[in-house]
Amino acid sequence: MLLQEKRTGKLVEVMDVQSLINPVRSEITIRAQAGEEEQEPESQQKNNFVFPSGEDLPRCWLDIATRPDH
């Protein structure tokens, strides 16, 4: 899944979608999409990202208190 970094607008690939949708996890492992060479994975705060359309990530992915089952 691709996300966009809020600050730079650069696209990144999310390496583990389960950690993205898990509100307990504040970080995700991403791989920057820069040039033809594959970049090394790195951890980043998931609240630094939005969908490529510019839409914010769902709050239930970021805050455990907003989960419907909580």
PDB file of N, CA, C and O in Angstrom:
ATOM      1  N   MET A   1       0.848  -1.163   0.000  1.00  0.00           N
ATOM      2  CA  MET A   1       0.000   0.000   0.000  1.00  0.00           C
ATOM      3  C   MET A   1       0.900   1.234   0.000  1.00  0.00           C
ATOM      4  O   MET A   1       1.922   1.273   0.686  1.00  0.00           O
ATOM      5  N   LEU A   2       0.511   2.227  -0.769  1.00  0.00           N
ATOM      6  CA  LEU A   2       1.272   3.472  -0.831  1.00  0.00           C
ATOM      7  C   LEU A   2       0.606   4.555   0.008  1.00  0.00           C
ATOM      8  O   LEU A   2      -0.618   4.684   0.029  1.00  0.00           O
ATOM      9  N   LEU A   3       1.437   5.325   0.695  1.00  0.00           N
ATOM     10  CA  LEU A   3       0.986   6.510   1.414  1.00  0.00           C
ATOM     11  C   LEU A   3       1.855   7.677   0.986  1.00  0.00           C
ATOM     12  O   LEU A   3       2.889   7.497   0.343  1.00  0.00           O
ATOM     13  N   GLN A   4       1.428   8.866   1.348  1.00  0.00           N
ATOM     14  CA  GLN A   4       2.159  10.083   1.005  1.00  0.00           C
ATOM     15  C   GLN A   4       2.618  10.759   2.298  1.00  0.00           C
ATOM     16  O   GLN A   4       1.841  10.918   3.240  1.00  0.00           O
ATOM     17  N   GLU A   5       3.882  11.149   2.324  1.00  0.00           N
ATOM     18  CA  GLU A   5       4.410  11.863   3.476  1.00  0.00           C
ATOM     19  C   GLU A   5       3.823  13.276   3.487  1.00  0.00           C
ATOM     20  O   GLU A   5       3.888  13.983   2.481  1.00  0.00           O
ATOM     21  N   LYS A   6       3.253  13.686   4.614  1.00  0.00           N
ATOM     22  CA  LYS A   6       2.608  14.999   4.706  1.00  0.00           C
ATOM     23  C   LYS A   6       3.576  16.136   4.404  1.00  0.00           C
ATOM     24  O   LYS A   6       3.246  17.049   3.646  1.00  0.00           O
ATOM     25  N   ARG A   7       4.744  16.087   4.982  1.00  0.00           N
ATOM     26  CA  ARG A   7       5.689  17.211   4.895  1.00  0.00           C
ATOM     27  C   ARG A   7       6.267  17.387   3.500  1.00  0.00           C
ATOM     28  O   ARG A   7       6.384  18.511   3.014  1.00  0.00           O
ATOM     29  N   THR A   8       6.632  16.274   2.847  1.00  0.00           N
ATOM     30  CA  THR A   8       7.334  16.370   1.566  1.00  0.00           C
ATOM     31  C   THR A   8       6.470  16.035   0.354  1.00  0.00           C
ATOM     32  O   THR A   8       6.794  16.429  -0.766  1.00  0.00           O
ATOM     33  N   GLY A   9       5.369  15.307   0.572  1.00  0.00           N
ATOM     34  CA  GLY A   9       4.539  14.873  -0.541  1.00  0.00           C
ATOM     35  C   GLY A   9       5.072  13.637  -1.247  1.00  0.00           C
ATOM     36  O   GLY A   9       4.492  13.194  -2.238  1.00  0.00           O
ATOM     37  N   LYS A  10       6.178  13.068  -0.746  1.00  0.00           N
ATOM     38  CA  LYS A  10       6.769  11.886  -1.380  1.00  0.00           C
ATOM     39  C   LYS A  10       5.977  10.634  -1.037  1.00  0.00           C
ATOM     40  O   LYS A  10       5.437  10.502   0.061  1.00  0.00           O
ATOM     41  N   LEU A  11       5.918   9.716  -2.001  1.00  0.00           N
ATOM     42  CA  LEU A  11       5.228   8.453  -1.802  1.00  0.00           C
ATOM     43  C   LEU A  11       6.134   7.458  -1.093  1.00  0.00           C
ATOM     44  O   LEU A  11       7.343   7.421  -1.319  1.00  0.00           O
ATOM     45  N   VAL A  12       5.520   6.649  -0.228  1.00  0.00           N
ATOM     46  CA  VAL A  12       6.228   5.577   0.464  1.00  0.00           C
ATOM     47  C   VAL A  12       5.379   4.322   0.385  1.00  0.00           C
ATOM     48  O   VAL A  12       4.155   4.391   0.270  1.00  0.00           O
ATOM     49  N   GLU A  13       6.034   3.186   0.446  1.00  0.00           N
ATOM     50  CA  GLU A  13       5.346   1.901   0.470  1.00  0.00           C
ATOM     51  C   GLU A  13       5.292   1.417   1.909  1.00  0.00           C
ATOM     52  O   GLU A  13       6.317   1.379   2.590  1.00  0.00           O
ATOM     53  N   VAL A  14       4.103   1.045   2.378  1.00  0.00           N
ATOM     54  CA  VAL A  14       3.941   0.484   3.719  1.00  0.00           C
ATOM     55  C   VAL A  14       4.306  -0.993   3.627  1.00  0.00           C
ATOM     56  O   VAL A  14       3.742  -1.739   2.825  1.00  0.00           O
ATOM     57  N   MET A  15       5.258  -1.401   4.461  1.00  0.00           N
ATOM     58  CA  MET A  15       5.753  -2.773   4.411  1.00  0.00           C
ATOM     59  C   MET A  15       4.851  -3.756   5.157  1.00  0.00           C
ATOM     60  O   MET A  15       4.839  -4.944   4.834  1.00  0.00           O
ATOM     61  N   ASP A  16       4.092  -3.276   6.154  1.00  0.00           N
ATOM     62  CA  ASP A  16       3.221  -4.140   6.955  1.00  0.00           C
ATOM     63  C   ASP A  16       1.895  -3.420   7.189  1.00  0.00           C
ATOM     64  O   ASP A  16       1.791  -2.564   8.068  1.00  0.00           O
ATOM     65  N   VAL A  17       0.900  -3.768   6.410  1.00  0.00           N
ATOM     66  CA  VAL A  17      -0.405  -3.108   6.493  1.00  0.00           C
ATOM     67  C   VAL A  17      -1.059  -3.356   7.851  1.00  0.00           C
ATOM     68  O   VAL A  17      -1.787  -2.495   8.344  1.00  0.00           O
ATOM     69  N   GLN A  18      -0.816  -4.512   8.465  1.00  0.00           N
ATOM     70  CA  GLN A  18      -1.403  -4.802   9.778  1.00  0.00           C
ATOM     71  C   GLN A  18      -0.960  -3.785  10.829  1.00  0.00           C
ATOM     72  O   GLN A  18      -1.761  -3.383  11.674  1.00  0.00           O
ATOM     73  N   SER A  19       0.298  -3.368  10.786  1.00  0.00           N
ATOM     74  CA  SER A  19       0.758  -2.359  11.745  1.00  0.00           C
ATOM     75  C   SER A  19       0.141  -0.991  11.433  1.00  0.00           C
ATOM     76  O   SER A  19      -0.044  -0.176  12.337  1.00  0.00           O
ATOM     77  N   LEU A  20      -0.171  -0.741  10.183  1.00  0.00           N
ATOM     78  CA  LEU A  20      -0.809   0.520   9.797  1.00  0.00           C
ATOM     79  C   LEU A  20      -2.209   0.634  10.390  1.00  0.00           C
ATOM     80  O   LEU A  20      -2.580   1.694  10.894  1.00  0.00           O
ATOM     81  N   ILE A  21      -2.978  -0.428  10.338  1.00  0.00           N
ATOM     82  CA  ILE A  21      -4.361  -0.367  10.812  1.00  0.00           C
ATOM     83  C   ILE A  21      -4.498  -0.649  12.302  1.00  0.00           C
ATOM     84  O   ILE A  21      -5.591  -0.522  12.853  1.00  0.00           O
ATOM     85  N   ASN A  22      -3.414  -1.028  12.961  1.00  0.00           N
ATOM     86  CA  ASN A  22      -3.428  -1.316  14.389  1.00  0.00           C
ATOM     87  C   ASN A  22      -3.235  -0.015  15.173  1.00  0.00           C
ATOM     88  O   ASN A  22      -2.153   0.569  15.124  1.00  0.00           O
ATOM     89  N   PRO A  23      -4.272   0.456  15.905  1.00  0.00           N
ATOM     90  CA  PRO A  23      -4.168   1.740  16.600  1.00  0.00           C
ATOM     91  C   PRO A  23      -3.199   1.719  17.780  1.00  0.00           C
ATOM     92  O   PRO A  23      -2.813   2.781  18.270  1.00  0.00           O
ATOM     93  N   VAL A  24      -2.802   0.554  18.242  1.00  0.00           N
ATOM     94  CA  VAL A  24      -1.856   0.451  19.338  1.00  0.00           C
ATOM     95  C   VAL A  24      -0.443   0.797  18.871  1.00  0.00           C
ATOM     96  O   VAL A  24       0.382   1.261  19.657  1.00  0.00           O
ATOM     97  N   ARG A  25      -0.174   0.568  17.597  1.00  0.00           N
ATOM     98  CA  ARG A  25       1.146   0.845  17.021  1.00  0.00           C
ATOM     99  C   ARG A  25       1.196   2.286  16.526  1.00  0.00           C
ATOM    100  O   ARG A  25       0.345   2.705  15.743  1.00  0.00           O
ATOM    101  N   SER A  26       2.186   3.042  16.979  1.00  0.00           N
ATOM    102  CA  SER A  26       2.317   4.432  16.535  1.00  0.00           C
ATOM    103  C   SER A  26       3.278   4.574  15.361  1.00  0.00           C
ATOM    104  O   SER A  26       3.307   5.608  14.694  1.00  0.00           O
ATOM    105  N   GLU A  27       4.073   3.518  15.111  1.00  0.00           N
ATOM    106  CA  GLU A  27       5.035   3.552  14.005  1.00  0.00           C
ATOM    107  C   GLU A  27       4.707   2.483  12.972  1.00  0.00           C
ATOM    108  O   GLU A  27       4.117   1.447  13.280  1.00  0.00           O
ATOM    109  N   ILE A  28       5.108   2.768  11.741  1.00  0.00           N
ATOM    110  CA  ILE A  28       4.984   1.789  10.658  1.00  0.00           C
ATOM    111  C   ILE A  28       6.335   1.678   9.970  1.00  0.00           C
ATOM    112  O   ILE A  28       7.158   2.591  10.031  1.00  0.00           O
ATOM    113  N   THR A  29       6.549   0.549   9.318  1.00  0.00           N
ATOM    114  CA  THR A  29       7.762   0.366   8.539  1.00  0.00           C
ATOM    115  C   THR A  29       7.433   0.699   7.094  1.00  0.00           C
ATOM    116  O   THR A  29       6.512   0.137   6.502  1.00  0.00           O
ATOM    117  N   ILE A  30       8.202   1.624   6.541  1.00  0.00           N
ATOM    118  CA  ILE A  30       7.961   2.097   5.180  1.00  0.00           C
ATOM    119  C   ILE A  30       9.235   1.963   4.353  1.00  0.00           C
ATOM    120  O   ILE A  30      10.334   1.803   4.884  1.00  0.00           O
ATOM    121  N   ARG A  31       9.053   2.032   3.047  1.00  0.00           N
ATOM    122  CA  ARG A  31      10.172   2.074   2.110  1.00  0.00           C
ATOM    123  C   ARG A  31       9.907   3.239   1.172  1.00  0.00           C
ATOM    124  O   ARG A  31       8.890   3.270   0.479  1.00  0.00           O
ATOM    125  N   ALA A  32      10.816   4.187   1.152  1.00  0.00           N
ATOM    126  CA  ALA A  32      10.663   5.364   0.296  1.00  0.00           C
ATOM    127  C   ALA A  32      10.673   4.957  -1.174  1.00  0.00           C
ATOM    128  O   ALA A  32      11.402   4.047  -1.569  1.00  0.00           O
ATOM    129  N   GLN A  33       9.871   5.629  -1.970  1.00  0.00           N
ATOM    130  CA  GLN A  33       9.802   5.393  -3.407  1.00  0.00           C
ATOM    131  C   GLN A  33      10.621   6.488  -4.094  1.00  0.00           C
ATOM    132  O   GLN A  33      10.083   7.514  -4.511  1.00  0.00           O
ATOM    133  N   ALA A  34      11.935   6.252  -4.204  1.00  0.00           N
ATOM    134  CA  ALA A  34      12.833   7.267  -4.763  1.00  0.00           C
ATOM    135  C   ALA A  34      13.718   6.632  -5.826  1.00  0.00           C
ATOM    136  O   ALA A  34      14.562   5.787  -5.526  1.00  0.00           O
ATOM    137  N   GLY A  35      13.519   7.043  -7.051  1.00  0.00           N
ATOM    138  CA  GLY A  35      14.352   6.530  -8.138  1.00  0.00           C
ATOM    139  C   GLY A  35      14.096   5.064  -8.423  1.00  0.00           C
ATOM    140  O   GLY A  35      13.097   4.497  -7.981  1.00  0.00           O
ATOM    141  N   GLU A  36      15.010   4.456  -9.168  1.00  0.00           N
ATOM    142  CA  GLU A  36      14.846   3.065  -9.564  1.00  0.00           C
ATOM    143  C   GLU A  36      15.401   2.090  -8.535  1.00  0.00           C
ATOM    144  O   GLU A  36      15.013   0.922  -8.515  1.00  0.00           O
ATOM    145  N   GLU A  37      16.310   2.563  -7.675  1.00  0.00           N
ATOM    146  CA  GLU A  37      16.888   1.677  -6.675  1.00  0.00           C
ATOM    147  C   GLU A  37      15.965   1.565  -5.477  1.00  0.00           C
ATOM    148  O   GLU A  37      15.404   2.554  -5.004  1.00  0.00           O
ATOM    149  N   GLU A  38      15.821   0.332  -4.993  1.00  0.00           N
ATOM    150  CA  GLU A  38      14.977   0.096  -3.835  1.00  0.00           C
ATOM    151  C   GLU A  38      15.654   0.653  -2.588  1.00  0.00           C
ATOM    152  O   GLU A  38      16.831   0.391  -2.343  1.00  0.00           O
ATOM    153  N   GLN A  39      14.910   1.418  -1.808  1.00  0.00           N
ATOM    154  CA  GLN A  39      15.437   2.027  -0.587  1.00  0.00           C
ATOM    155  C   GLN A  39      15.300   1.058   0.583  1.00  0.00           C
ATOM    156  O   GLN A  39      14.491   0.131   0.539  1.00  0.00           O
ATOM    157  N   GLU A  40      16.094   1.277   1.626  1.00  0.00           N
ATOM    158  CA  GLU A  40      16.033   0.458   2.832  1.00  0.00           C
ATOM    159  C   GLU A  40      14.764   0.778   3.623  1.00  0.00           C
ATOM    160  O   GLU A  40      14.367   1.941   3.702  1.00  0.00           O
ATOM    161  N   PRO A  41      14.121  -0.239   4.209  1.00  0.00           N
ATOM    162  CA  PRO A  41      12.961   0.028   5.070  1.00  0.00           C
ATOM    163  C   PRO A  41      13.372   0.833   6.294  1.00  0.00           C
ATOM    164  O   PRO A  41      14.492   0.705   6.790  1.00  0.00           O
ATOM    165  N   GLU A  42      12.450   1.666   6.775  1.00  0.00           N
ATOM    166  CA  GLU A  42      12.692   2.460   7.978  1.00  0.00           C
ATOM    167  C   GLU A  42      11.382   2.648   8.732  1.00  0.00           C
ATOM    168  O   GLU A  42      10.303   2.586   8.144  1.00  0.00           O
ATOM    169  N   SER A  43      11.483   2.877  10.025  1.00  0.00           N
ATOM    170  CA  SER A  43      10.305   3.122  10.852  1.00  0.00           C
ATOM    171  C   SER A  43      10.019   4.615  10.902  1.00  0.00           C
ATOM    172  O   SER A  43      10.925   5.441  11.009  1.00  0.00           O
ATOM    173  N   GLN A  44       8.735   4.937  10.822  1.00  0.00           N
ATOM    174  CA  GLN A  44       8.283   6.330  10.892  1.00  0.00           C
ATOM    175  C   GLN A  44       6.979   6.373  11.686  1.00  0.00           C
ATOM    176  O   GLN A  44       6.262   5.375  11.768  1.00  0.00           O
ATOM    177  N   GLN A  45       6.680   7.524  12.263  1.00  0.00           N
ATOM    178  CA  GLN A  45       5.399   7.730  12.933  1.00  0.00           C
ATOM    179  C   GLN A  45       4.289   7.731  11.883  1.00  0.00           C
ATOM    180  O   GLN A  45       4.378   8.449  10.887  1.00  0.00           O
ATOM    181  N   LYS A  46       3.254   6.935  12.100  1.00  0.00           N
ATOM    182  CA  LYS A  46       2.228   6.845  11.056  1.00  0.00           C
ATOM    183  C   LYS A  46       1.387   8.098  10.932  1.00  0.00           C
ATOM    184  O   LYS A  46       0.745   8.301   9.901  1.00  0.00           O
ATOM    185  N   ASN A  47       1.369   8.952  11.957  1.00  0.00           N
ATOM    186  CA  ASN A  47       0.601  10.193  11.816  1.00  0.00           C
ATOM    187  C   ASN A  47       1.295  11.211  10.915  1.00  0.00           C
ATOM    188  O   ASN A  47       0.773  12.308  10.715  1.00  0.00           O
ATOM    189  N   ASN A  48       2.462  10.870  10.370  1.00  0.00           N
ATOM    190  CA  ASN A  48       3.166  11.722   9.404  1.00  0.00           C
ATOM    191  C   ASN A  48       2.702  11.476   7.967  1.00  0.00           C
ATOM    192  O   ASN A  48       3.234  12.076   7.033  1.00  0.00           O
ATOM    193  N   PHE A  49       1.707  10.589   7.787  1.00  0.00           N
ATOM    194  CA  PHE A  49       1.310  10.174   6.448  1.00  0.00           C
ATOM    195  C   PHE A  49      -0.180  10.363   6.197  1.00  0.00           C
ATOM    196  O   PHE A  49      -0.993  10.376   7.121  1.00  0.00           O
ATOM    197  N   VAL A  50      -0.509  10.509   4.926  1.00  0.00           N
ATOM    198  CA  VAL A  50      -1.887  10.578   4.439  1.00  0.00           C
ATOM    199  C   VAL A  50      -1.992   9.653   3.235  1.00  0.00           C
ATOM    200  O   VAL A  50      -0.983   9.151   2.739  1.00  0.00           O
ATOM    201  N   PHE A  51      -3.206   9.432   2.770  1.00  0.00           N
ATOM    202  CA  PHE A  51      -3.388   8.684   1.532  1.00  0.00           C
ATOM    203  C   PHE A  51      -2.873   9.527   0.361  1.00  0.00           C
ATOM    204  O   PHE A  51      -2.817  10.751   0.472  1.00  0.00           O
ATOM    205  N   PRO A  52      -2.496   8.901  -0.756  1.00  0.00           N
ATOM    206  CA  PRO A  52      -2.013   9.668  -1.912  1.00  0.00           C
ATOM    207  C   PRO A  52      -3.003  10.731  -2.398  1.00  0.00           C
ATOM    208  O   PRO A  52      -2.598  11.700  -3.041  1.00  0.00           O
ATOM    209  N   SER A  53      -4.281  10.564  -2.103  1.00  0.00           N
ATOM    210  CA  SER A  53      -5.297  11.553  -2.489  1.00  0.00           C
ATOM    211  C   SER A  53      -5.246  12.791  -1.593  1.00  0.00           C
ATOM    212  O   SER A  53      -5.886  13.800  -1.890  1.00  0.00           O
ATOM    213  N   GLY A  54      -4.481  12.714  -0.489  1.00  0.00           N
ATOM    214  CA  GLY A  54      -4.412  13.812   0.458  1.00  0.00           C
ATOM    215  C   GLY A  54      -5.331  13.623   1.656  1.00  0.00           C
ATOM    216  O   GLY A  54      -5.284  14.398   2.611  1.00  0.00           O
ATOM    217  N   GLU A  55      -6.164  12.594   1.602  1.00  0.00           N
ATOM    218  CA  GLU A  55      -7.101  12.317   2.687  1.00  0.00           C
ATOM    219  C   GLU A  55      -6.346  11.759   3.898  1.00  0.00           C
ATOM    220  O   GLU A  55      -5.430  10.950   3.751  1.00  0.00           O
ATOM    221  N   ASP A  56      -6.743  12.205   5.095  1.00  0.00           N
ATOM    222  CA  ASP A  56      -6.125  11.713   6.328  1.00  0.00           C
ATOM    223  C   ASP A  56      -6.413  10.229   6.534  1.00  0.00           C
ATOM    224  O   ASP A  56      -7.396   9.694   6.023  1.00  0.00           O
ATOM    225  N   LEU A  57      -5.533   9.578   7.295  1.00  0.00           N
ATOM    226  CA  LEU A  57      -5.766   8.189   7.679  1.00  0.00           C
ATOM    227  C   LEU A  57      -6.946   8.149   8.641  1.00  0.00           C
ATOM    228  O   LEU A  57      -7.171   9.109   9.379  1.00  0.00           O
ATOM    229  N   PRO A  58      -7.707   7.051   8.646  1.00  0.00           N
ATOM    230  CA  PRO A  58      -8.846   6.956   9.573  1.00  0.00           C
ATOM    231  C   PRO A  58      -8.379   7.061  11.024  1.00  0.00           C
ATOM    232  O   PRO A  58      -7.340   6.508  11.385  1.00  0.00           O
ATOM    233  N   ARG A  59      -9.133   7.757  11.841  1.00  0.00           N
ATOM    234  CA  ARG A  59      -8.769   7.911  13.260  1.00  0.00           C
ATOM    235  C   ARG A  59      -8.690   6.571  13.968  1.00  0.00           C
ATOM    236  O   ARG A  59      -7.893   6.408  14.891  1.00  0.00           O
ATOM    237  N   CYS A  60      -9.513   5.598  13.547  1.00  0.00           N
ATOM    238  CA  CYS A  60      -9.493   4.292  14.205  1.00  0.00           C
ATOM    239  C   CYS A  60      -8.185   3.541  13.944  1.00  0.00           C
ATOM    240  O   CYS A  60      -7.914   2.542  14.610  1.00  0.00           O
ATOM    241  N   TRP A  61      -7.375   3.995  12.996  1.00  0.00           N
ATOM    242  CA  TRP A  61      -6.042   3.421  12.765  1.00  0.00           C
ATOM    243  C   TRP A  61      -5.006   4.087  13.661  1.00  0.00           C
ATOM    244  O   TRP A  61      -3.920   3.546  13.871  1.00  0.00           O
ATOM    245  N   LEU A  62      -5.341   5.263  14.191  1.00  0.00           N
ATOM    246  CA  LEU A  62      -4.386   6.060  14.951  1.00  0.00           C
ATOM    247  C   LEU A  62      -4.674   6.107  16.445  1.00  0.00           C
ATOM    248  O   LEU A  62      -3.752   6.286  17.241  1.00  0.00           O
ATOM    249  N   ASP A  63      -5.935   5.951  16.843  1.00  0.00           N
ATOM    250  CA  ASP A  63      -6.337   6.147  18.230  1.00  0.00           C
ATOM    251  C   ASP A  63      -7.221   4.996  18.694  1.00  0.00           C
ATOM    252  O   ASP A  63      -8.332   4.818  18.194  1.00  0.00           O
ATOM    253  N   ILE A  64      -6.728   4.217  19.650  1.00  0.00           N
ATOM    254  CA  ILE A  64      -7.458   3.041  20.141  1.00  0.00           C
ATOM    255  C   ILE A  64      -8.837   3.407  20.682  1.00  0.00           C
ATOM    256  O   ILE A  64      -9.763   2.601  20.588  1.00  0.00           O
ATOM    257  N   ALA A  65      -8.994   4.592  21.239  1.00  0.00           N
ATOM    258  CA  ALA A  65     -10.271   5.015  21.828  1.00  0.00           C
ATOM    259  C   ALA A  65     -11.372   5.173  20.782  1.00  0.00           C
ATOM    260  O   ALA A  65     -12.552   5.176  21.133  1.00  0.00           O
ATOM    261  N   THR A  66     -11.011   5.304  19.505  1.00  0.00           N
ATOM    262  CA  THR A  66     -12.027   5.493  18.463  1.00  0.00           C
ATOM    263  C   THR A  66     -12.420   4.184  17.786  1.00  0.00           C
ATOM    264  O   THR A  66     -13.256   4.183  16.882  1.00  0.00           O
ATOM    265  N   ARG A  67     -11.828   3.071  18.212  1.00  0.00           N
ATOM    266  CA  ARG A  67     -12.178   1.772  17.613  1.00  0.00           C
ATOM    267  C   ARG A  67     -13.614   1.417  17.980  1.00  0.00           C
ATOM    268  O   ARG A  67     -14.000   1.585  19.137  1.00  0.00           O
ATOM    269  N   PRO A  68     -14.423   0.929  17.031  1.00  0.00           N
ATOM    270  CA  PRO A  68     -15.816   0.595  17.310  1.00  0.00           C
ATOM    271  C   PRO A  68     -15.965  -0.521  18.346  1.00  0.00           C
ATOM    272  O   PRO A  68     -16.978  -0.583  19.044  1.00  0.00           O
ATOM    273  N   ASP A  69     -14.979  -1.393  18.451  1.00  0.00           N
ATOM    274  CA  ASP A  69     -15.072  -2.526  19.388  1.00  0.00           C
ATOM    275  C   ASP A  69     -14.511  -2.194  20.765  1.00  0.00           C
ATOM    276  O   ASP A  69     -14.331  -3.081  21.599  1.00  0.00           O
ATOM    277  N   HIS A  70     -14.232  -0.893  21.003  1.00  0.00           N
ATOM    278  CA  HIS A  70     -13.679  -0.471  22.295  1.00  0.00           C
ATOM    279  C   HIS A  70     -14.649   0.370  23.051  1.00  0.00           C
ATOM    280  O   HIS A  70     -14.349   0.813  24.160  1.00  0.00           O
TER     281      HIS A  70
END
